[in-house]
């Protein structure tokens, strides 16, 4: 085999001489090889300068791959450390960094309001392992994840492993998930609120015209009925000392309104209350028109009967979805809601693993699944959730309320999943949020309401360390300090005999 053929074989290309036909003109052979390489490298995202157009094929390949990481030997890579910093995003969201013996590191994120120790306790279980064996490591640690934020540690590790793997193989994470369906990701953002209609109209115009968002979401909570008499039944019993129905109330009070599941409050909405909530939606719809989808969320804790009544009251506004009307685990109640309403139903931001999405999908109990990648199991598991839903004709939107680290993990997963609709961006109006990271391909992270899908390896971002240091949470100002106290494994983890 000639040197040219060896180079081509390494790249998976075929030399015309391999057909058995001897070419009389050697220059013609190299020209055909060169054309083949140009064609394939263009598809793979390798940019070649015109200066190389007439180089020998060996020189051409050497020049075009000179920026590929030479110190990375994926089969010999090992995890050596895990560290973290706690940002002030969403009042406390931790970023972890997993280091390797080859200088490549990966970034992950523990879901907003979850304890970073969910991730740190996994350190002893991954040290010394090859980070490119992502699925194997995930299966060994997924037993330590649970529903909602209890999955934060497992998902953070999984994100960081894909980041390392992409860097080691010099490809974006979406490529490792099977390739991309789209090169930009549609984002949905909260609808700005104001005390006056004119000011709200100005804010919404800014959101849609200046910022460029083409999908909005608004709260239609019974908390907005506060102070309006005869709009609810039995609400006074559940109000806190400030007279509020605190949906995210006192965690120490197990029997508080916020900690009581929807079927057990016996709060009902009166016809007058429905009219008030209907007016809130009508106001926003009249401002944005019908070309922008409007989703709704955060209704409060009441049973599915009141959910059906509210859903029917809002049907004429053609909402994109009704989100989390009742808790996700009530599959039968979701089925009744979905069958009773014309507006699409959606849940899933607190569900961990495909296994627990399956009942909702199998029963066609919702119209759209809504995983939060920082809870659902990470990039690969979330893609599996989307793919499984697709087989049943169910779409996937994605919940996200963290730092740019989990945001970009979602972008890669959304790019690789066909039935994706839109990704939540919860920090649209936080001026320093985007500057927490730098993209490694030099592109903007968000352009006019769409996230650009990176072409650079891994997640495609690096931390802007000085900015991150400026926005650490007040409770923990450490910044990727050593964590040797988490090196030792202290239990036997196997869950079968």
SVG drawing of the C-alpha trace seen along z (x, -y; Angstrom):
<svg xmlns="http://www.w3.org/2000/svg" viewBox="-69 -52 73 65">
<polyline fill="none" stroke="black" stroke-width="0.4" points="0.0,0.0 1.4,-3.4 1.7,-6.3 -1.3,-7.9 -3.4,-4.8 -2.4,-4.6 -3.5,-8.1 -6.7,-7.6 -7.4,-4.4 -7.0,-6.1 -9.6,-8.6 -12.0,-6.0 -11.4,-7.1 -10.9,-4.9 -8.1,-5.4 -9.1,-4.8 -6.2,-2.3 -8.1,-0.1 -10.6,0.9 -7.8,2.9 -7.8,0.5 -4.2,-0.7 -4.1,-4.4 -1.5,-5.5 -1.5,-9.0 -0.3,-9.3 -1.4,-13.0 -4.9,-11.9 -5.0,-9.5 -3.9,-12.2 -6.4,-14.6 -9.3,-12.1 -8.1,-11.4 -7.8,-15.1 -11.4,-15.7 -12.7,-12.9 -11.0,-14.3 -12.2,-17.8 -15.7,-16.6 -15.6,-14.6 -13.8,-17.1 -16.2,-19.8 -19.1,-17.6 -17.2,-17.0 -16.6,-20.7 -12.9,-20.8 -12.1,-24.2 -9.3,-24.0 -7.5,-27.0 -7.0,-27.5 -3.2,-27.4 -3.4,-23.6 -5.4,-23.0 -2.5,-21.6 -0.5,-19.9 0.3,-16.2 -2.4,-14.3 -0.1,-13.5 0.8,-17.1 -2.8,-18.1 -4.0,-15.8 -1.2,-16.8 -1.9,-20.5 -5.7,-20.1 -5.4,-18.1 -2.7,-20.0 -5.0,-21.5 -6.3,-18.1 -5.3,-17.4 -2.2,-15.2 -1.9,-14.6 -5.2,-12.9 -5.2,-9.1 -8.8,-8.2 -8.1,-4.6 -5.5,-5.6 -7.5,-8.5 -8.4,-8.3 -10.4,-10.5 -8.1,-12.1 -10.2,-14.7 -13.6,-16.4 -14.0,-20.0 -16.8,-22.5 -17.9,-26.1 -21.3,-27.4 -22.7,-30.1 -25.5,-32.6 -27.5,-31.5 -31.1,-30.6 -29.9,-31.3 -27.4,-28.5 -26.3,-26.4 -23.1,-24.4 -20.7,-23.8 -18.4,-20.7 -15.1,-20.1 -13.8,-16.6 -10.1,-16.4 -8.1,-13.7 -4.5,-12.5 -4.2,-14.0 -5.0,-17.6 -8.6,-17.4 -11.3,-18.4 -15.1,-18.3 -17.8,-20.7 -21.1,-19.6 -23.8,-21.2 -25.8,-20.1 -29.4,-21.2 -30.5,-24.6 -31.3,-24.5 -29.7,-21.0 -26.9,-20.3 -23.5,-19.9 -22.8,-17.0 -25.1,-14.9 -22.2,-15.1 -19.2,-15.1 -20.3,-11.8 -19.9,-10.2 -16.2,-11.2 -14.9,-8.1 -16.9,-5.9 -15.5,-7.4 -11.8,-8.1 -9.5,-6.0 -12.1,-5.2 -11.9,-6.0 -14.3,-9.0 -15.0,-8.0 -16.9,-5.0 -19.8,-7.3 -22.7,-4.8 -20.8,-2.3 -20.0,-4.9 -23.6,-6.3 -25.0,-2.8 -22.7,-2.4 -23.8,-5.7 -27.4,-6.1 -28.6,-4.3 -27.5,-7.4 -29.9,-9.6 -33.6,-10.2 -36.5,-12.2 -36.2,-16.0 -33.1,-17.5 -31.9,-14.3 -30.7,-13.4 -28.5,-16.5 -25.2,-14.8 -25.6,-11.9 -26.6,-14.3 -23.7,-16.7 -21.2,-13.9 -22.8,-12.6 -22.6,-16.1 -18.9,-16.4 -18.1,-13.0 -19.6,-13.9 -17.6,-17.1 -14.4,-15.2 -15.3,-12.6 -16.0,-15.2 -12.7,-17.0 -10.8,-13.7 -12.2,-12.7 -12.3,-16.3 -16.0,-16.3 -19.1,-18.2 -21.2,-16.3 -24.1,-16.2 -22.0,-14.2 -21.5,-11.6 -25.2,-11.4 -25.7,-10.4 -25.5,-13.8 -27.7,-16.8 -31.1,-17.6 -30.7,-21.4 -28.0,-24.0 -29.9,-26.4 -32.2,-25.7 -35.4,-27.6 -35.7,-29.0 -38.8,-29.9 -38.6,-32.7 -40.9,-34.0 -43.4,-36.7 -42.4,-40.0 -44.8,-41.2 -45.6,-44.8 -48.1,-46.7 -49.4,-48.6 -50.6,-47.3 -48.6,-49.9 -45.4,-49.0 -46.0,-45.3 -46.6,-45.8 -43.3,-47.7 -41.5,-44.8 -43.1,-42.2 -42.2,-44.1 -38.6,-44.2 -38.7,-40.4 -40.0,-39.6 -38.6,-42.3 -35.3,-43.3 -34.3,-40.0 -36.0,-38.0 -37.8,-35.3 -40.4,-33.5 -42.0,-31.5 -43.2,-32.7 -44.4,-31.2 -46.4,-32.8 -47.7,-31.9 -51.4,-31.5 -51.3,-31.0 -54.1,-31.1 -51.7,-33.2 -52.6,-36.1 -56.2,-35.9 -54.9,-37.2 -57.0,-40.1 -59.9,-39.5 -62.9,-38.1 -64.9,-35.1 -62.4,-33.7 -61.3,-30.6 -62.7,-28.1 -60.7,-27.0 -57.6,-29.1 -57.5,-30.9 -56.7,-27.7 -53.5,-27.3 -52.2,-30.9 -49.0,-31.7 -48.5,-34.5 -48.1,-37.0 -51.5,-35.9 -49.8,-34.1 -50.2,-30.7 -46.5,-29.9 -45.9,-27.3 -42.2,-27.1 -42.9,-27.6 -41.3,-26.5 -39.5,-23.3 -39.3,-22.5 -43.2,-22.4 -44.1,-19.1 -47.9,-20.0 -47.5,-23.4 -49.3,-24.3 -46.2,-24.1 -45.4,-20.6 -49.0,-19.3 -49.7,-17.4 -52.4,-18.7 -55.3,-16.3 -55.1,-17.0 -55.6,-20.8 -59.3,-20.9 -58.8,-24.4 -61.2,-25.2 -61.4,-28.0 -64.8,-29.8 -66.2,-31.0 -65.2,-34.5 -61.6,-33.2 -61.6,-31.6 -62.6,-34.8 -59.7,-36.7 -57.2,-34.1 -58.7,-34.1 -58.3,-37.8 -54.5,-37.5 -54.1,-35.2 -56.3,-37.2 -54.2,-40.3 -50.9,-38.6 -52.4,-37.0 -53.7,-40.3 -50.2,-41.8 -48.3,-39.1 -50.8,-37.9 -51.1,-34.3 -47.8,-33.8 -46.0,-33.4 -46.8,-30.3 -47.7,-30.9 -47.2,-28.2 -48.6,-28.3 -47.3,-27.1 -47.4,-27.5 -51.1,-27.2 -50.9,-26.3 -52.0,-23.2 -55.5,-22.1 -56.9,-18.8 -57.3,-17.7 -61.0,-18.6 -60.1,-22.2 -57.4,-21.7 -59.9,-20.6 -62.1,-23.6 -59.2,-26.0 -57.9,-24.3 -61.3,-24.6 -61.6,-28.3 -58.3,-29.0 -58.8,-26.8 -59.9,-29.6 -56.4,-31.2 -54.8,-28.2 -52.0,-27.8 -48.9,-25.8 -49.3,-23.7 -50.6,-23.5 -47.6,-22.5 -47.6,-20.5 -51.3,-20.9 -50.9,-18.0 -47.8,-16.1 -46.1,-14.0 -46.6,-10.6 -50.4,-10.6 -50.5,-9.0 -54.2,-8.2 -55.1,-11.8 -52.9,-13.1 -54.7,-10.8 -58.1,-12.2 -56.8,-15.7 -55.4,-15.1 -58.5,-13.4 -60.7,-16.2 -58.8,-19.1 -57.9,-20.3 -54.9,-22.2 -51.7,-20.1 -50.6,-18.9 -47.1,-18.6 -45.0,-17.4 -41.6,-15.9 -39.2,-18.5 -38.9,-16.5 -38.7,-13.0 -35.5,-10.9 -34.8,-8.3 -36.7,-7.1 -38.1,-4.3 -40.3,-6.8 -41.4,-8.7 -42.6,-5.4 -46.0,-5.2 -47.0,-8.7 -45.8,-7.9 -47.2,-4.4 -50.6,-5.6 -50.5,-8.7 -51.3,-10.5 -49.5,-13.7 -49.1,-15.4 -45.5,-16.6 -42.8,-15.4 -40.7,-18.0 -37.4,-16.6 -34.9,-18.8 -31.6,-17.3 -30.1,-18.1 -32.7,-15.8 -33.7,-13.3 -30.3,-11.5 -28.1,-13.7 -27.6,-14.0 -27.9,-10.4 -30.8,-9.5 -32.7,-12.6 -32.2,-11.8 -33.5,-8.3 -36.6,-9.9 -37.2,-12.0 -36.7,-9.1 -39.1,-6.9 -41.7,-9.6 -41.3,-10.2 -42.3,-6.6 -45.6,-7.4 -46.2,-10.7 -45.3,-12.7 -43.1,-15.8 -40.4,-16.9 -39.8,-20.4 -36.9,-20.9 -36.9,-22.6 -33.7,-24.5 -33.1,-26.9 -29.4,-26.8 -26.0,-28.2 -24.7,-28.2 -23.1,-24.8 -26.4,-22.9 -27.9,-25.2 -25.2,-24.1 -25.7,-20.4 -29.4,-20.9 -28.4,-22.6 -26.4,-19.5 -29.2,-17.1 -31.9,-19.2 -29.8,-19.3 -29.6,-15.5 -33.3,-14.8 -35.8,-15.0 -39.1,-15.6 -37.7,-18.6 -39.8,-21.8 -38.2,-24.5 -35.7,-24.9 -36.4,-27.0 -34.1,-29.9 -34.7,-31.1 -32.1,-33.8 -33.0,-36.0 -32.9,-39.2 -29.7,-38.4 -27.2,-40.7 -24.0,-38.7 -25.4,-35.2 -24.0,-34.6 -20.6,-36.0 -20.1,-33.2 -18.6,-31.2 -16.8,-31.7 -17.7,-29.7 -14.7,-27.8 -15.8,-28.3 -16.1,-32.1 -19.8,-32.1 -22.4,-33.9 -24.2,-31.5 -27.7,-33.0 -28.7,-35.0 -32.2,-36.5 -34.0,-33.9 -32.1,-30.9 -29.1,-29.1 -26.3,-28.4 -25.3,-24.8 -21.5,-24.6 -19.2,-23.0 -16.3,-22.8 -15.4,-19.8 -17.3,-18.7 -19.9,-21.2 -18.1,-23.9 -17.6,-26.2 -14.9,-27.3 -15.6,-29.1 -14.9,-32.8 -13.3,-32.4 -13.1,-36.0 -16.8,-36.5 -17.7,-33.3 -15.7,-34.5 -17.7,-37.7 -21.0,-35.7 -20.3,-33.0 -23.0,-32.3 -22.6,-34.1 -22.7,-30.8 -19.7,-29.3 -17.0,-31.5 -14.6,-28.7 -13.6,-28.2 -12.6,-24.7 -10.7,-24.0 -9.3,-20.5 -11.8,-17.9 -9.7,-15.0 -12.4,-14.3 -14.5,-12.8 -11.8,-10.4 -12.6,-7.4 -15.5,-5.1 -17.2,-4.2 -19.9,-1.7 -20.5,1.4 -22.8,0.2 -24.2,3.2 -28.0,3.3 -28.4,7.0 -27.3,10.2"/>
</svg>
